[in-house]
Amino acid sequence: MKKNNTTSKYVFDLDRFSFDKYKLGYSPPKKSGGEGIINYESGYNVCVDKKRVSSVSIYFSKDYGCYDEYKGVVVFNKKRHQFNMDTSFEDIVTIFGKPQEHWNDGVEMCAIYSYSDEFIEIIWRVDGVQKFGYISMEIN
């Protein structure tokens, strides 16, 4: 796995299920107007449903909605990580452990980690050259 050469100010925190000023299950910041955000240039989106943050996704490949590569950090188990489109399933298992659910349909491969009220979905593109696609944290 290659390191990103640059970083952004964003932190995708899987210990707190938060991103920037957004936290899963809570109201979005007032300055956002109570809405979600799509930021193609920084490689993320935040979805709001019924006035609560329902999911946050970060992208590493343009195969998913034309997002540029996320260059911020990911926090998991109090450690900071950086990923890119070359991040492999094995890299993720080394950091996150064995997923509770895993599938490969020939187009995408997915690892799912479930917690009490949240889950983490991690996707790779596998038709052709394998590329890390995105990480999403969502409410169950």
Beta strands, then each sheet from edge to edge (+ up, - down):
strand 1: 11-13
strand 2: 18-19
strand 3: 22-23
strand 4: 37-39
strand 5: 44-49
strand 6: 52-59
strand 7: 73-76
strand 8: 79-81
strand 9: 101-104
strand 10: 108-114
strand 11: 118-125
strand 12: 131-139
sheet 1: 3+ 2- 1+ 7+ 8-
sheet 2: 4+ 5- 6+ 12- 11+ 10- 9+
end
